[in-house]
Structures are given as C-alpha cells and as structure tokens.
Amino acid sequence: MDRLVSATMTADVLGPTTVELQVAVAGPAPAEETLVATLDGAPVDLREVAAPVGGRLHLLRCDRGHLEVTYRARVGGRAGPAPVEDLDPSVYLRPSRYAESDRLAAVAAAELGPRGTDPARLLRDVAAWVGRRLAYVPGSSSGTDGAVDTLLAGAGVCRDYAHLATALLRSRDVPARLVSVYAPGLAPMDFHAVVEALVDDAWHVVDPTLLAPRRSLVRIATGRDAADTAFMSSYGAGLRFGRLTVAATVDGDLPGDDLEKLVQIG
C-alpha cells in the first residue's frame, strides 16, 4: 500500500527566529521526498535532527519575512513495528503537561474498573468511553487545553481525544503516548493525533475519534503529548501563522479497520 502525503504552510516571521518543523515522515527518508522552505522566495537551509521513534525534526533559522514550507512524500509498504525501549514504561506512565493522568485517576477507576483489567480490552474500552463522552467540534478547544479541560468541556478535536485517552490509560498503569500522523481517509483532512499504548511488549494504536482507518496511518512524531509532537514551534521574535494544507491518500482502496483487533502504526 503506497501512501502519498503532503503539507504546505505559511507564516510571517516577525524577526530573528528559530523554527522547528515536524512534518517529515518518521524513519529513513522515503525515496520520493521533498522538503523545501523559503523566506520571501529565497531558499532557507534546513538541519535535520533525530527525534524519538524515528522522528525527524527540521530546524531553520531566519529573519523577518514571509516563510513558506512545502513537504511531499510517497511512502511505500509498511514500516516495521515501533521498538520498545527499556525506559518507555517509565517515561510513558508519568503524568505530562497535557495528559494529567494523576488528576484523572479517580475518574478512570470509577469508569473503567480496577487496575489489572486485560490491557487489550482496556484499549478498546478507553477508546469507546472517550468517543462517547466527547463531541468532535473543530474550534472548541485551545492549544493550552489538557485532558482535564477536555473532559470538563465534553468536546474537542483529535489532540484532545488523544490526550484524554492517554491520561486514562496511564492512570490504569498502561504506558501511553501521543503520535502525530498523516491519516488517509481523514475528513476534514489535517494532521491527525492518535495514541500508542504498550500492550504485550508492543506498541498498538488507539484512535477514539474513529475518523481514519488505523492501518493507513503514517507516523510523523512521537512523544508524551502535544508539547513533543507539534508540527511547528518557534523561538525568538516569533511568527504569525498563516495557512496550512495537508493531504494524505492511498493508492487504491482504503484498508478496513476491525476495532476488535490490535493494530500497529506501520
């Protein structure tokens, strides 16, 4: 299954600024891939830095001007399973900025049962519970909302669903983390956020939104929460974000998605 992915974004840079981009497909660079950044039409140098789970963060430094970034890639076949590192259970059981598992422990105990529930079943239960409790409403949340804010609001977008599911899984002693992905089949199309949970010594994907088949997903960035997986961050004078266009398709038909089965991002 070949997947074609792309992202185009613009921003007005307000002065000397370092920009971090996380838009490239994780893992070895695909054979067909381009990533170009220009400032007022002139090319800007990009430096690639390795990030967790094969992530590829790109840094650029620029002065005042109009920034345009374009990324395109063709991803052939499926990547191998995400490796499980010795430190993963510790890192991804801790509460984090947007996935406050310590504050949601009582909710998880009341709604999802005691610790020790079969982990594979727990993944399905958490996804279903979050899907029932939240309404998918674009524009209903802000970039500083965490899992607790989302639960109280009862609405959000994919990152909010993912933060709440991540927090609930961690509170039940299941290591969980956020993954930003390209998601063929997603509507409306955008970058997508899902959860990976560590079950039976392997990472499996959880998507409470049910907006795209899990087997079509393409990994971009992986981390504790959205603080680690943002597609663009800036330091310095800053920037004023303009527009974003994302596309992700597959050659042929989209794969099916059996929600009773464990699936890995590949």
Helices and strands as residue ranges (DSSP letters): E 3-13, E 17-21, E 32-39, E 42-43, E 47-50, G 52-54, E 56-62, E 65-75, H 88-91, H 105-112, H 119-133, E 135-136, H 147-153, E 155-156, H 158-171, E 176-182, E 192-199, E 202-206, G 214-216, E 218-223, H 226-229, E 232-236, E 239-250
